[in-house]
Amino acid sequence: MFAILKKEINSFFASPIGYLVIAIFLLLNGLFLWLFKGEFNILDYGFADLSPFFLLSPWILIFLIPAVTMRSFSDEKKQGTLELLLTKPISHMQLVLGKYFGALILIIMTLAPTLFYVYTVNQLGNPVANLDTGSTLGSYFGLLFLVAAYTAIGVFTSTLSDNQIVAFISSVFLCFLFYIGFEGIADFASSNLIDQLGMSVHYKSISRGVIDTNDVLYFLSVSIFFIFITVKGIKTEGFQKKTWIQILTIFIGLFILNIATNSFHKRFDLTKDARYTLSEASLEIIKDVETPIIIDVFLDGENFPSEFRRLQSETKQLLEEFENENSNIIFNFFNPLEDEANRDIIIQQLTQRGLTPMQMSVQENGSSTQAIIFPWALASYNNQTVTIPLIKTKIGANQQELVSNSVQHLEYAFADGFSKLTQPKRRKIAILKGNQQLEDKYIADFVKKLGEYYLIAPFTLDSVANQPQKTLTDLEVFDLIISAKPTEAFTEKEKLVLDQYTMNGGKSLWLIDAVAMEKDSLYNATGSNYAMHRDLNLTDFFFKYGVRIKPVMVASPYSAPITLAMGEGSNAQFQNFKWPYSPFGNSNSNHPIVNNLNLVKFDFANPIDTLKNKIKKTILLETAPVTRLESTPSKISLDVVTKEQNPTDFKGKKQTLAVLLEGEFTSVFNNRIKPFKLPQDLQKSKPTKMVIIADGDVIKNDLIKNVPQELGFDRWTGENYGNKEFLLNTVNYLLDDTGLINIRSKEIAVAFLNQQKIAKEKTTWQLINIALPLVLLALFGFTFNYFRKKKYTA
């Protein structure tokens, strides 16, 4: 076998045809990937990976491999040497394997110069060396399996005729049929089984960097089957009835083996961030789905920015993972603006459904154009439909950062949407009333959002004065309580009820203002008002749990602007001014509540001190490390917007604005006289959680003509702050029993190329990847033939 293998390699490189075949392969790859404009151009692609190469290679190899293998047996037949080979003391299998591995090694040697592409992308990354080597290695594995199958087909077709052209055409046809033909037939017949017979679906899976034993077994089965029928085909007596039975038997055996192993296959995600492995929470949500979930994705069309083509690709691959886990996940991509005649009507209709379009700039050939895209999906299940946002906005982010955030957010977005559709509401939330909390209209947008996940009901503590035990019993029905900006002090009886609710394992979300100050109160004749300490009689309550809200205000230059009307009468114009009393809350933590979160807007926030006890404390949001604390009472005036802020006034450190408490809490009334008797007085709580936010306005939505607006959206600046997402994540975390919120902590990095470096060094890298492989091929050919000639002339 090894003698045959060596002979194949020597004869290939002894012929100028061999070098021509390799040169054409390298030249085509080089031109398409590094020079020609189009979807395969890596420099225009913008991302630090080799996806264009692994997408292009199968098509070039469809012609390259038949050109290498067409002479394997057809040339032996034509020269009459096949019969001589069959009389040699080697088995037919050894003969075929010698030919097969000889051709396979030649193709692998042809692919070796493409490692220059890996080096180039690695050097052009931003930062350098941000290439996902695990994914790239997995993709090369996929290409090698594809090459192995193509080669087996090519060697087989060379036995069909003594004419190399016939062998070449037959091989191209069969390779094309297996790579894309079955996929086309499957689309026509709407059959997933036929699709699985083709190479494309298996290759695309591995080429992402995911090694699945099903895909590996498929390629091995194709290779083994064609090698087997090649062994039978080189016999001079031709195919006998017994041979046909053997071929049919091995085909059926391999087919059954592939079907049988489908239920217990293993997959290995080689990507460094395991981006193609669904979390347990996602799998749990879809595992019992027995009727179709239809997903219409509108992220399709031409003239997409390259970053959004990546988002489109990642969305498709993620949905394929969902589809692989449950065949009832069915998705389609649509271009909503394909019908130019009704373009404006379609945009209006989609906008009315809440699918807001985005206008993005497209840089191409040095010019900039605008493209309208709809980064949304609609998921339908049992006559219910939910919208799924594909874009994760972040203030100040460019298009690359926007796509990076969005890709990281994708699994959570779809899992969240599927959860709404498939899981009935079980958890109950009480919105506390009775202590002058925010009116319903000011929390309407957030409560509406919560209603998509949970059962919501108002709950008043007024009855505690007369029926404290009944009030506690009724409150314990709820899994979570939310107190949104109370302004009336809590009585001792109310505190005991709330304390015992916590002792019984109840969760709570507190949005507390320790300073009485409203932005609306500034819009008066004087443009000023006084900030006063607000005593809610909760100081000892929170102190016992491990935190203290200080009755001072946080000011910071890193804050949201205030919009004021400047001028008089019809000449008045709205302008945005710096306003230090609306500090941004941010976090560098990877905690699922705040991971990949937009800035959260606060108004007249108070700092939180954490105290030492056994409760686990996680700081969720804090200010920038430049702050100023203002005590109360204090005069707040709009005149501050006309004054230049002195940086030296902000000497303070970061201030904590929101904190998560987790653990077994000690009762506030431990070793204290209680305001009323309880049948069961708990001094230590069950394991539970609570979140304390030192600003009630975080949950407050604006009103326009008394109509609630979207929480976090500033109509004057067009910015969408992260208030609603932060609060929703908080509630999900406090109540989540499926782990859905933990998907948010999954880190997925999108690697970009350095466009500035590409602009400066473009020609150099084009020469390296187009010319250098050809130069090395020429040097190899010269050296090989020099030593070969020297050997045989000696």
N, C-alpha and C positions, 0 to 999 in steps of 0.2 A: 504493500500500500504506500509506504513512504517513497519507494522508488518512483511510483506513478505520480505521487504528489510533487516530488522534486522535478520530474520530467515536465509536468504541466507548467510549473513556474519558470523553468529555464526556457522552454519553448515560447512562452508568452513574452518574456523580456528580450528574447532573441529576435523578435519580430517588431518592425516599426509600427505595425498595427496596434500592438499592445500599448506603446507609449502614446500613440495618437488617441486611443480610447481614454486613457487616464488624463491626458492633457485636456481633452474636451470636457471631461467631468469637472476638473478643477477650474477650467476657464469659465464654464457656465455658472458654477457656484460663485466664483469670484465676481463675475459681472453682475449677476442678479442680486447678490447680497451686499456688494460694496459700491457699485457704480450706477447701475440702472435705477431710475426712479420707479417706485412701485411698492406694493405691500411687502415685498421680500427684502427691501433695503434696510439693513441693520442700523446704519447711521441715521436714517430718517425715522426708523421705528422708535427710537428714543429710550428703549429699555435695555438694561444690562442683562440680557439673556439671549440665548441662541434659538429662540422659537422660530424665526424665519428660516433658519438653516434646516431645522428638523421638519418644517412644513414643506420646504422645497425638495429636499433630498429624495423622498420616495418617488417623485415624478421623474427626476433625472436618472435614478437607479433603475427605473422600469426599462430604460433604453441601454444604460451602461452594462448591467449584469447580463442581459441576453447577448450583448456584443462580446462579452468575455467568455460566456459558456457555449456559444453556438457551435464552436468547433470541437467541443469535448469528445463527442462520439460521431458526429456527422463527418468530421474530417477523417476519423479512423475508418468509417464505412467507405468513404469515397476513395481512400488510398488502399483499401483492402487489407488493412492491418488489424481490424477488429477481431477477425477470426484467429489471427496469430496471438493476439492478447488473451483471447479466451482459452487458448491452449496452455498458457503459462501456469506455473504452479501457485496460483493465487485464486481465491474464490471470486465469484462474480461480485459479492458484496465488497470485498477489499478493493477490487478494481473500480467500482463505482465511488466508494468512499475516497479513494485516492484522487479521482477526478474532481469530486465534490469539494474536498478540503483544499485541494490545490486552487480551485476557482475562488473559494471562500477567503483564503489567505490573500489572494491577489486583490480582492475587493477591500479587505481590511487595510491592506497597504495603501490602497488608493484613498481611503478615508483618513489615513494618518496625517497628511498635511493640513486637514481641516482643524487640527489642534491649534494652528495659528489663529483661527477665529476665536477660540477660547481665550488665548493670551490677549488678543486685541480688545475684546469686550471687557476683560478683567482690568486692563489698563485704562480704558476709557470710562470706567464706572465713576459715579459721583456718590460717595468717595471711591477711590481706587480700591480694587479687589472686593467689590460688593456683589460679584457674581455668585449665585447660589450653586456651589460646586456639586452638592448632592443632587439637585435637580438636573444639572447638566450631565452628570455621570449616569443618572437614570435614563435620560434621553438618549445617550449613546448606547446604552444597553438595548433600548427599544429599536434603535436603528440597526444594531447588529442582529437582533432576532429577525427583523424584516429582511435584511440582507441574506440571512441563512435560508429563509423561505423562498425568496426570489431565486437564489442560487440553485436550490433543489429543483425548482420549476424549470430553470434554464438548462440544467444538466439533463433532465428528463426529455425536454423537447428536442435536444440534440440527438436523441435516439430515434426520432420519428422519420428522419430523412437524411440522406447523404448530402443534401444541399444546405449549406450554412445559412443562406438567406431565408429558406423555409423555416429552419430552426429558430432563427432570430425573430421572425414575424410571429411564429407560434408562441414563443416565449413571451414576447411583448404583450400579445393578446391575453394569455393566461395570467400574467402578472397584473395587467390592467383589470381583468375580470375579478381577480381575488382582492385587489386593493380597493377599487371603487365600484366595480360592477355590481357586487352583491348589495352594496349600500343603496345603489339606484333601484335595484329590483325590490329591496325591502321597503323603500319609500313608496314605490308603486303599489306593492301588495300589502302595505301597512303591517309588515311582519317583523317582529323583533328577532325571531329565530334566524331568519335569512340574513339579517344584518350581522348577527354573530358569526356567520360563516365567512364574512369578509375580513380582510386584514386591517382595514382602516380604523374600525372601532377599537381594535386591540392595540394597534400601533399608537393611536392618539392618546390612549390611556397611559401607556408606558412612556411616551415621549414627554409627558408632563413631569416625569420623575417619580412615577408611582409604579412599582413592580408588583403586579398581581399574578399569583400563581395560575389563574385561569388564562391570562394572556400569554404567559410563558408556555403553558401546556398547549395552547392553540398553535403557536408558531412551531413548537417542537413536533406537534402532530402533523402539520402541513409538510414540514421538512421530511419527517420519517415516511409519510405516505408517498411522497414523490420519489424519495430515494428507493423505497421498496418497489414501486412500479418501474423505476429505471432499471433495477436489478433484473426484474422479469422481462423488461423490454429489450435488453441487449442479447437475449438468447436468440440464436439463429433460427430456431424452429418457430418463433413468433408466439403469440398468445394462444395457449390451449385452454380448453374448458376448465381444467384444474387450476390454471393460472388465474382465470377470471374469478373463480370461487375464492382463491386466496386473496386477491385484490379486494373483492367485495367484503371478505371477512375482516381484513385489517381496517378497511374504511369504517365498517360498522363498529368494530371494536374501539377505534379511536374516537368515533362520534359519541358512543355511549360513555366512554371515559371522560370526555369533556363535559357531557351533560351531568354525569354522576358527581363529579368533583365541584360542580358549580355551587353547591350548597355549603361546602366547607372549605372554601378557598381562603388563602391568606394574602394580604396586601401589605406592601412595605412602602410607606411614603418617605422618599429620600430627600424631599425638600426640607430646608433647614428650619422652616417655621411650621411644618406639617400642615400646609394650607389646604391640602386635598384630603384631609382626614376629618370627617364630621365629628363634632363633639358628641358625647353621650347624651347631652340634653336634646340636641337636634334629632338624634336617632330615636330617642324616647318619644318625641312628639309625633313622628311620622310612622312609627312601627305598626300602629293599629289602624292606619288609614286604609279603608276598604273600598272607597269610591273615589273617583278621580278628583285630584286637585289640579285645576287648569290654570296655568300661569301664562299671562300675556305680557311679554317684556317689550317695552317701546324703545329700548336702547338699540336702535338699528338705523341704518341709512348710510348714505355716502357723505363725503366731505366732513368726516368726524375728525376732531383733533386726535393726535396719536395717543394722548393720555386716555381719552375716552374709548378708543378702540381697545385699549388694555382692559378698561373697566368692563366693556362688552364681553371680552374674552373670558375674564375672570368670572363674570356672572354666568356665562354659559357653562363653564367648567364646574362651577359650584352646583348648578342645577343638574348637571349630569351626575354628580355624586349623589344628590338626593334621589334622582331617578334610578340609579343603580341599587340604592337601598330599598326603594319601593316603586314598583312599576306604575303605581297610580299617580305618581308625580309626572305630569305632562306639561311641557312648556313649549312656547313658540315665540320667536322674535319677529317684531313688526316694525316697519318704518311708518309712523303715523302721518308723515308729511310726503309720502310717495305720490299722492294725488295732488298735483300742483293746482288743479282747477279749484279744488275745495279746501285749499291749504288754510285759509283764514278761518273758515267755518270749523274745521277740525281742531285748530288751536283753541278756538273759543269753547268748543264742547269739552275738550279735555281739561281746560282750565277750570271750567265750571264744576267738574268732578273732583277738583282738588289736585290735578296733575299739572303743576305749574311748570312751564318750559324754562329752560336755561339758555342764555345766549353766550356762546363761547367764541373766542378768537382762534382761528386756524392759521398757523404759520406754515407757508409753503412757497418754496422758490423765492425766498426773500420778501414775499408780500403777505399781508395779513387780511383775512376775510372773516366774516362772522357766520357762525352756524347756530341754528336753533335745534336743541335736542330736548327730548323728554326722558329724563333719568328716573323712570317709574316702572313699576310692574303692577299688574292687577292679578290677584289670586282668587279663584272662585271655587267654592266647595259647598255642595248641597244647598244651592240657591243663596249662598252668602258670598259677598265679595269684599275684600279688603285691599287697600292700596299699600304698596310696599315701596318706600323711597330707596333709590339706589345710590343717592348722593348723600354724603355725610359732610355738611358744611362746617367750616371753621373760620372764624374771623381772621382776616389778614393772610389767608392761605392762597398760594398761587395754584395754577391748574394741576401741577404735579403733586403738590401736597394734598389738594382736594381729592385727587384720585387715590392717593395712598390711604387717606383716611377712609374713603368710601370702600376700598377693597377690604380693609380690615373690618369694616362694619357689615359686610355683605351677609355672612352666615347668620349673624344676629338678626338682621333685618328680615330675612326669609323665615328663619325659625320662629321669630316673633309673629310674623304674619300667619304662618301655619298654625301656631298655637292658638291664635284668636279664632281661627276657623274650626279647629278640631276639638278643642278642649272646652268643656262647659265651665261656666263661672262657678267657683266653689268658695273662694275666700270672700269674707265680708269686711267692709271698711266703714267705720263710723266717722262722720264729719262732726266734730264737737260743736255744739252751740250753747248759748246761755252765758258766756263770758264776753259778750260783745266781740265775737270773732268777725272776720270779714264776711260781708254779705255774699249771698250766693252768686250774684252777678259778677263779683270780683274774682271768684274762683271757678267760674263756670267752665272755662276752656280746659283747665286741668282736670276737673271732675268729669267732664265729658270724655276726656282721654282715658281716665281711670275706668270709666264705665265699659270700655272695650274689653277689660280684663277681669274686673271684679264687680261684686254686688256692693252698691253704695247706698248709704242711708244716713240722714241727719240724726244726731243724738244729743239731747239736752240734759244737762246735769241739774236742772232746776228742781227735780223731784227729790234730790238727795236730802233736802232739808227735812222732809217728812217721811220719806221711805228710803233711807240710805242703802239698806240691804237689797231691796228690790232693784234699786238703781244699779248696784254692783252686779247683781245677777243678770240683769238685762244687758249690761255693757260687756260682760264676758262672752256673750254670743259672738262678738266681733273679734276678728283676728288682728285688726289694726285700728288705732284711733289717730286722727289727724286734727291737731289744733292749730288753725291758721290765723295767726296774729290776734290773740285775745287782748282786749284792752281793759277788761274789768277783772279785779283781783279775785283769785280763787279762795273759797272758804276752806277751813280745815276739814270739814266733812267731804268736800269735793276732792281735796288732796288725798284723803284717806281712800276714797273710792278709786281714784286714779292709781294710787300706790298699790293697792291690793289687786287691781287689774294687772299691773306689771308683775306682781308676785306670782300670779297665776299663769304667767308666760305670755301675757299680751304684749304686742309690739306697739310702738308709738312713734309718731313723727311730730315734732314740735317746731313751730315757726314763731319765734318770740322776738318782740321788740322791747328792749329794756329802756329805750328812750322814745318819748312821744314826740314825733316830728313827721309831718306829712309834706310831700313835695307840693301837693295842691294848695296847701295853706300859704305858700309863698306868692301865689299869683293874686296878689291884692294890691291896693294902692301903694303901700310902702315897699312891697317886694321883699318882705322879711317876716320872720316869726321866731319864737323862742323854742328851743329844744329842751324838754324837761324829762327828768327821771320818771319812769313809769314803774310803779311797784305792783307787781302781779301776785305778790305773796308766794312766789315760787323759788326764792333764793335758797332756802333750806332744802327744798324738794330736789333741785338739781345738784346742790352741793353734796347731798348724801349719795347721789349716784355717781359723782366724780367730776362734775363740771361747774363752772361759775360764769355767768354772763355778766360782764362788767357794764355798768350804766354810763358808758361813754361812747362817742361816735368815732368811727374810723374814716379818715380822709386820706386819699391817695391820688397822685397825679395819673396813675394808671387806672382810669375809670371811664365809664360811659359818658358821652356828652349830654348836655341838656339843650333842648330846643326852645328858643325864645323868639317872640315877635319883636323885631326892631323897626322903629319908625312909627309914624302915626297915620291913622286912617287907611286910605287905599294904597298908600305908599309903604305900608308895613310889610316886611319880609321876614320869613322864618329863617333863623340862622342857628347853627350848632355851636355850642361853646363848651369849653372844658369845665367839668363839674366834679370836684374832688369828692363829693358826698355820695357818688354812685360807683364805689370801687368794684373792680372785677374780682370774682372768685375763680381761682384756677388751682390745678393740682398736677404734680408730676408723678403722682402715684399710678400704679397699674391696677389699683383696686377696681373691681368690675363696675362700681357705681360711677366712677369718674374717669375711667380709662377712655382715652380718645374723645374727651368731652370738650365741647365748645366753651367759651368763657361764659360765666354766669354773672348776671347783673344784679347787684345789691343796691338798696337805697337806705341811707342812714343806718348802716349796719353797726353792730356792736361786736367787740372782740370776745372770744371765749377762752377762759383759762381751764386747763385740765388739771385735776387733782389726783394725788396718789391714792389708789386703792386697788382692789383685785380685779376691777372691771377692765377689759381690753378696750383701748381707745384708739380709733383711727381717724386722723385728721383728713377730712374729705376735701374741704375747700379752704384756701387761705389767700390773703392779698399778696400783691407784689411786695418785695422786701424794702419798700420805701413808703412809709406811712406817717400819719400824724393823728394823735388821739386828742379829741376835744371833749372836755368834761361838761356836765350839765349843772345848772342851766346855762345855755349858750345861745347867743343870737345868730341865726342863720339868715344870710341875705343873698339875694340874687346879684348884688353888686360884685360878688367875688368873681363873676365871669369876666368883668371888665379889668380885673387886676392881674398883673403878671405873677404867676405862682413862683415863689422863691424856693428853689430846690433845698435850701438849707432848712426850710421849715418842716421838711419831711425826713426826720432823722430816725423814725421808728423802724422796728424790724417787721417781719411778716406777722400778720395777725390772723388767728384762726377764726373762720366764719361758720364752719359746719363741722360737726364731729359725730362719728358713729360710736356707740357704746354697745358692747356685747359681753355677756357673761351671766353670772348669777348675782343679782342685785340684792343688797340689804335694804330692808324696809325703812322708809323715811321715819316711820313711827316706832322703830325698834327701841324698846326701853323708854317709851314715852306714853303719857296719858293720851288715850285716843278719844276723839270727839263723839264716837258712838261705839257700841259693842258689836262685835262680829262673832258669829258662830264658829268660824275658822279663821284665826288670826295668823297669817303667814308672815314670818320674819325674814325668810330667805326665798328668793324667787326661783322658779324653774329657769333653765337657760333661755334667755330672750335677748331682744335687741331694741335699741331706740336710736333715733337720729335727732340731734338738736341743731337747728339753724338759727343763727342770731340775727334774723331779719324776716319779718312777716311779709314784706313786699316781694320776696322771691317768688311767691305763688300768685301774686296779684296780676291779673290781666287788665289791659286798658279797656276803656269803653268809648265807643263812638255812637252818639245819639242813643245812649243807653244800651247799645248792643255789644256784648263781649267780643273782644278781639283775641287773636292768637297770642297765647302766653309766650313772652320772650321776643316777639317781633316788634321792632321799633319802626313805625311807619315813616318817621322823619329821616332816619339814616338808611333804612332798608336793611339794617343788620338783624340777624336772627340769633339771639343769644341762647345759651344752653339751659335756660331755667326749666323749661318743661321736660327736657330729656333728663336733666339731673334729678328732678323730683320723681319722674316715672321710674328711673333706675333705682332710686332710693326705695320706693314702695315695692318694686319688683324684688329687690334684694331682701327687704324685710319679710316679704311674704313668699318668696319663690321657693317651692318645694321640688322643682324639676331641674334646678341648676341652670335654667335658661340665661339668667343674668351673667353667669360665669363665662358665657361665650364671649362677652365683651372684653374679657381679659386676654383673649387669644391674640397674640401679636403676629401680624402678617406684614412684612416689609416689602414694599415695591421698589426694586432697584432701578435707578435711572442712569442714563449715560450723561457724561459731562458735555453739554452742548458747546460751551465756550472752548473746551479743549478740542472737540471735533472740528469746530470752525477753523482753528489755527493749524491743526495737524491732519486735516482730512486727506490730502493727497498722499502724505507719507503712509498712512494706514491703508489706503487703497492699494498702493504699490506693494506693501508687505503682504497683503492678503490675495492679490491677483497675480503679481509677477513672481514673488518669492517661491511659492509652491511649484511654479513652472520651472524656475531656475534650478531648484533642488531636484526636480524630476529629470531635467537635462543632465545634471551632474551625476545622478545615480545611473542613468542610461549609459553615459560615457564610461563611467568606472566599471559598470557591470560588463559591458561589451569589451572593454580593454582587457580585463582579466580573463574573460572567456576566450578571447582571441589568443591571448598569451598562453593559456592553458592548452589549447588545441594545436598551436603552432610549435610548441616546445618539443 
